[in-house]
Amino acid sequence: MEQKFFIYNTLSRRKEIFKPLHAPNVGMYVCGPTVYGDPHLGHARPAITFDLLFRYLKHLGYKVRYVRNITDVGHLEHDADEGDDKIEKKARLEQLEPMEIAQHYTNRYHQAMDALNVLPPSIEPHATGHIIEQEELVKEILNNGYAYESNGSIYFDIEKYNKDHKYGILSGRNLDDVINNSRELDGVGEKRNQVDFALWKKAQPEHIMRWPSPWGDGFPGWHCECTAMGRKYLGEHFDIHGGGMDLVFPHHECEIAQAVASQGDQMVHYWMHNNMITINGQKMGKSLGNFITLEQFFTGNHESLEKAFSPMTIRFFILSAHYRGTVDFSNEALIASEKGLNKLMNGIADLSRVQAGNESDASTKAFVAGFRQQCYDAMNDDLQTPVVISHLFEACHLINILLDHKAQISGKDLTELADTMNLFAFELLGLKNEHASNNDVREAAFGKVVDMVLELRKKAKDNKDWSTSDQIRDALAAAGFEIKDTKDGVTWKL
């Protein structure tokens, strides 16, 4: 059955049916990390969000070229023209080459992404490997009259562009007042207007990272790399450009302006942005100094953490909220995610213990018949992962009922139930069972033996043989099993 997939387009501010420009091929560009420090929880959210989109588009049958860049040069602050180059600054402090710093933290980022089960992109270009493309972009903008040279640096002329097109269409900002107010600062610095941004910066004598250009030795401005590399690998028009919501302004706004100023029209069809992870209501990030690295989450080595949390707990925590909603960090929220993940993994593992019958009862048959499409409906509605997870929990509830012999399921329906749970939990949500045995056959046989013992306990309880029932329960507890009598039946785990 063909699925109609709706995504929210930041540019139009509405959900739209996804229609690729070059169906069945999809071009997707996502702003990757700035590699001057260990990856933190704020890096995990866009990586997981667009990994989910990458997985789902491929599942729907699209051929996806997913480009995720590495920023390893240039001004990295949001006031991109005046901020320090963090890589160069760290290289000076540690007396290393800037590329040593960049490579070290790129490796650390990849290790964290592997732990989170984030698939590698199709292409991962580095800004330093595409200086020529960025210089060509600057030349085009200059030739079209939307940039000017000042003391060896090149700046984008916001006022000129804003008259001919419109600057602020993505963020909704009206810059007319800002431009007028900036005129009071004329003659201060190199810019005509304080809102103009750097396309190319002249390198001062002490600047390590520098390249020759028609305007003298220098380095590209922050915004150039994504426009230049997106166009190189995906063409002048491609489908999706994504990143964190903090990049809407100025980074992505400047990318739109650069594309229009250089080629005459917009480059991107759909803009997608995940919301922030906050701590005490404030954005978590390096610039604010309130971040917790992913390694610290995995080891528990941070004063704000009550314990260590596994990579899949972090992934489940992020997927438990819709990607456009804010997620606030707390130990309580992570502990709840850990419990929810364990419940889901135990439910899927328990499928091997369910005994199929000839026919499913009416309630079971109805649930299984609608289960897969309910999950698809949630994914097709702008990737509603919390709803998908709620449907998976409903399936776990059914599995407990089946194990307690309060419902019946046919072999065909059991296969469909298992296939759907595996598809959405593992293939699409990208979760892994971190405690899975390497010998599934042996584990399944082990579970069946435990079920046999619990069945004997159930018969003893039915016969009001409380002594035998308690003896079996205590013996299992002494062997390391946790037995729970619930309203849905008996559950167990080691």
N, C-alpha and C positions, 0 to 999 in steps of 0.2 A: 504494500500500500504506500503510495507516494505521500510524503509528509510535507506540509506547508510550514516553513520555518519563519517565524517572526523575530526580528531583532530591533532593538531600540537604537535609532540613529541620533547621536548627539546633535548633529547639524540641523535636522528637521524637528528634533524634540518630540518624536513620536515613534511608535512601533511600526515597522514596515515589513512587508513580505520580502524575504531575501531573494533577490534576483541578480545573480552574478553577471558582470559585464561580458564575460567570455565563457559562458556555461559550456561544458561542465567544469571548466578550470576556474579556480578561485585564487586570487592573489591577496595575501594578508601580511601586513607589516605591523609589528609591535615594538614599541620602544623598550629596549633591553636595559641592563644595569649600567651604572657608572662604576667602574671597577677600581675603587680606591679604598675599599674596606670590606669586611666580611658581610655577606648577605644577611639581611634581617627579615623580620616578619612582613614588613612593608613590601619587600621584594617578592615574597611568596604569593601575595594575592594576585597581582597581574599575571604572574607566571602560570598559576593554577587556573585562573579565569580563561586565559587564551589557550591554554592546553586543553581545557574542556571544549572550547569552541573548535579547535583544531581536530580533536577526536570526533566531535559530532558531525562536522562538515564532511570528514572522510567517511564516516559511517553512512551518511546520506548519499554517498556515491560521487562526491566531488573530488576532483584531483586538485589538491591544495598545495600551493607553494607558500610556505610560511617563513617569513624573513623576520628575524629578531636580532637587532644590532647590539654591538658592544661599544659603549662610549669610552674610549681610551685616550682622548685628547681634548683640549679646549677648555673654555670657561664653563664650569658645571653648575654655577649658582643660577637661581632664577633671575637675578639681575646680571644676565649672562655677559654683559660687556665689561663689567668692573670686578666681578668675582675672581677669586684665585682659581688657578688650575690645580685641583686637589691632588691629582696624580703627581704633578711636578713638585708640589709642596712636600708630599710624603717622600718622594725620591730624595729630595735634599736632606730631609731630616734623617732618613735611614741610610744616606750615602749609597744609593742604588741607582741604576738606570731607570728612567720612567717606565720602560717596557718590562722591566723586572717586576715592578709594582703592579702594572696592569695584568701581566701574565699570572702572577701569584693569585690575585683576587678573581681573575677569570676562572682559574682552576677551582678556587673555593666555591664560586657561584655554581659551576657545573656539578661539583660534588653534592651541593645542597639540592639542586634540581633533580639529580638522580635519586637522592633519598626521598624526595617528595613525589617520585614517579612522574615527573614532568617530561614529556617526550622532547627530544631535541628538535629544533626547527629544521626546515629544509635547507636554509642558508643562514649563517651567522656572521655577517660582515662586520669588520672593525673600522672605526672612523679613520684610524691612521692608515689603513690600506686603501682609502678612497679620497685622498687629498686632491688628486687631479680632477675627479668628478665634482668635488666641491668647488674648486677653482672655476671649472667650466660653468657651473650654476651661477656663480658670482658674475662672471663675464656676461652671461645672458641677461641677467637683471640689470647690470650696468648699461648694456647696449639698448635695452628697452626703456631706459630713462627712469628707473625706479630705485636707483642707488647713486651714491656719490662718494668720491674719495676725499679723505681728510687726513693729512699728516701720515700717509702711508697705510691708513686703515680704510675699509669700505663699509659704509652704513646704508641700511635700507631706509628709503625716504617714505616714511609713513604718511606724511601729509599729501604727497603727490599720489601715492597709491590710493589713499582714502577718497580722494576726489574722483578718481577714475573707476574705482571698484567699490569696495567697502571693507574696511578693516574692523574685525570684531564680530563676524557672522557666526563663528562657532561659540564664542563665550557670551555673546549678546551685549558686549560692551560698546558704548558710544564714546569714541575717542575725540570727538570734535572739541569738547571742553578741555580735555587733557592737552590736546595740541595747542589750543589757544593759551592755556595757562603756561605751557612750556616756553612760550615766546618771551616771557619775562626773564628767562635764563639764557637768552641768546648771547653768544660770545663766551659762555662758560663751557669749557671742554671742547671736544672735537665735533659734536653733533649739532645739526641744525635745530633739531627738536629733541628734547630729552626722551621722548618715546621711541625714537629711531633705535634700531638694534644692529649689532655688528654682524656683517657677513664675513669679513676678514679683518684680523687684528694684526697690526704691526708688532713684531717681536722686539721687546726691549733687549738690551745687551745681555741681561742676566737670564733671559728666558731660554730654557733648555730645548723644549719641543718646538721646532721651527722648520719651515719649508720655504723654498724659493717660490716666488710668484711674480706676475707682471707688475705688482705694486711693491715689491721688495720682500724680504724674508718676513714670514709671519705664520699665522695658524688660523684655521677656520673658526667662525663663530659657532656657538652651540647648536643653533637651529639648522644649519646647513646639512649636517650629515644625514639626517633622516630623509630629507627631500631628495638629496642626491642619490643615496643608496636605494631608496624605495623606487625611484624612477629607473635606476640601472637594472634592478632585478625583477621588477614587476611591470615596467612600462609607464608611459605617461598617464595612463588611467588604470587604476586597480580598485579592487573591491573594498577591502577593510583596512583601516588604520586604527590601532588601539593603543591603550596605555592607561595609566592611572589618571583619575580625575584631576589631580594636581597639575597635569600636563596640558590641560585644555588651554590655559593662559599662563604664560605667553607662548609656550613651545609649539603647540599644535596650531594655534592661531597664526604664528609666524610661518609655520610650514605651508599653510594655505596661501598666505600672501606671497611667499617665495615661488610656489608653483604657478600661481596665476600671473605673477610678474614676469616669470621666465617663459612660460609656454602659452599663456593666454587664457587658460581655463583651469578649473580645479582638477586635481589629480585623483582624489579619493571619493569613492561612492558612498561608503558608510563609515562614520566615525563611531567608535565604541570605547567607553571608559568605565573602568571599575572604580568603585568608591574606595574610601580610605579605611585603613585599620587605625583605630584611635586607642589611646591609653589615657584614662581619666578625662575623656572627652576631647583630647588634643591629638592631632595627627602624629602618628609614630614615624619618626624619620631621623636620619643622621644629622640634618641641619639643626634639629631641636635637641639633640642629645638624649632623647628619651626612648631610644630603640633597644630591642633585645635581639641579638643575633640568632639565627636559626640553630647554630651549634649550641648556643646557651639553652635554647629550648630542648634540644635533643639530650643534653647532659644534665640539665637542671641547675647549671652553674651561673645563677644570677639572683641577686637579692630579692627581686620581685616575684620569683618563681617558688612555689611551694614544693615542686617536684619536677622531674624530667618528663617531657611529653614526646612521644614518638613522632616520626615524620607523618605517618598516616593519621594520627590524631590531629596534627596541624592541618593537613589537607581536609579532613572531615570537618574541622572547625570552620574553615573558610567556605567550604561548599554548603554548610548548614545555613548560610545566609545568602540571599540573592546578591549577585555580583554588583548591582547598583546601589545596594543598601550599605550603610555604615556598620562596621563590626567593631565593637569595643572589647579590648583585651581585658580578661580577668582570669584568675586561677579557677574560679567557679565555673566559668564558661568552658574552659579547656577540660576540666574534670568531667563536666556534663558531656562534652564531645567524646571524651575517652570512653565513657560508659555507653554512649550511643553507638560508637564504632564497634565496641565489643559485642553489643547486642546484635548488630547487623552481621558481623563476622560469624558469631555463634549460630545465628539463624541459618545462614548459608551452609555452614558446616553440618548443621543438623539435618539438612536435606537428605544426606546419605543414609540417615537412620529411619526415614519415613518409609513405611511399607505400603506399596501401591496395591489397590484392589481392582476389581473388575470395572466398577463404575464410581464416579464422583457423586457425592450428595449434591443437592441443588445449590446450596450456598457456596460450596467449594467450586463447583463448576462455573457459577456466575462470576466469582472473583477472578478465577484464572482466565476466563474469557475476556475480561476487560482490563486485566492488569497491565499488559504490554502497552496497549493504546493509551491508557491513563498516564503512563510514564512518558510516552512519546508526546502527548499533549502538553505535559509540563515542560519538557525540553523545547518544544516548538514555540512556547510562549516566552521567548527571550531568556531561555536557559534557566527555568525556575527549579534549580536544584533542591531547595528545601522541600518542594512538593514531591519531587522524585523520591527523596529520602523518606518522606512520610508514607509513600506507597510501599516502599521496601520494608518499612517497619510493619505495615499492615500484613505483608506477606510473612514476616517473622511470626506475627501473632497467629496466622493460620497454621504455620508449621508446628507451633507448640500445641495447637488443638489437635492436629493430626497425630503427633507423637503420643498424645494422651488418649488416642483412640476415640475422640469425641466427634470426629469427622472422617470422611472417606475420600480418597482421591484415586483416580485411575492412573495407569502407567503413562498414558498420553498427556494427561493434565500435569502430572508430576514432572515430566520432561519439559513441558512448556513453562512451568513455574520456575524450575531450575535455570533454564536457558534465559529467561527474562531477568532473573535476579543477577545472574552472572554478566549479562550484557550491560545492564545499567550500573551495577555496583563496580565492576572491574574494568570493562572495556571503555565505558563512557565517563563515569565519574573518576576512573583511574585509581580506585582504592586497591589496596593489597592486604591480604591476611598476613600480618607480620608474625603470627605465631603458627602458621600452617606447617604441618609435618611434611617432610620430604617423601614419606611413604604413605600415600593416600589410602592404598588398599589396607595396609596394616592398621591405620587410624580408623578406617570405617569398621573393620572387624572388631577393634577394641571398643568402639562405641556401641556396637550391637551387643557385645557381652555385657556392658554396663546396663543397656536397656533391658536385657533379660533379667538381670538382678533386680532392677527397679520394678519390672513386671511382677516378679515374685513378691516384692514388698507391697505392691498394689493389691495383689490377691490376699495377702495376709491382712491388710487393712480392711478389705471388703469382708473378710471373714471375722473381723474384729479381733484378730490375733495381734494385739498391740505390742506384745513382747517381741514377737518375731519381726514385726515392722520396725520397731525401734532398734533392734539388734542389727538389722541390715543397714539402716541409716547410719548408726554409729560406726559400724565397720567401714563403710564407704568414707565417712568423714575422717576416720583414723588413717585411711589410705591416701588422703589428700584430695578427696572429692568434696565439692560444695553442692549440697542437695537443697533445692528450694521447692516447696509446695506452693503453687500459685493457683489463682482462679482458673487459669487455662490448662493446668496440669503440672507435672513435675519437670523441672529443668535441672541440669547438672553441668558442672565444669570442673576442671582440675584447678 
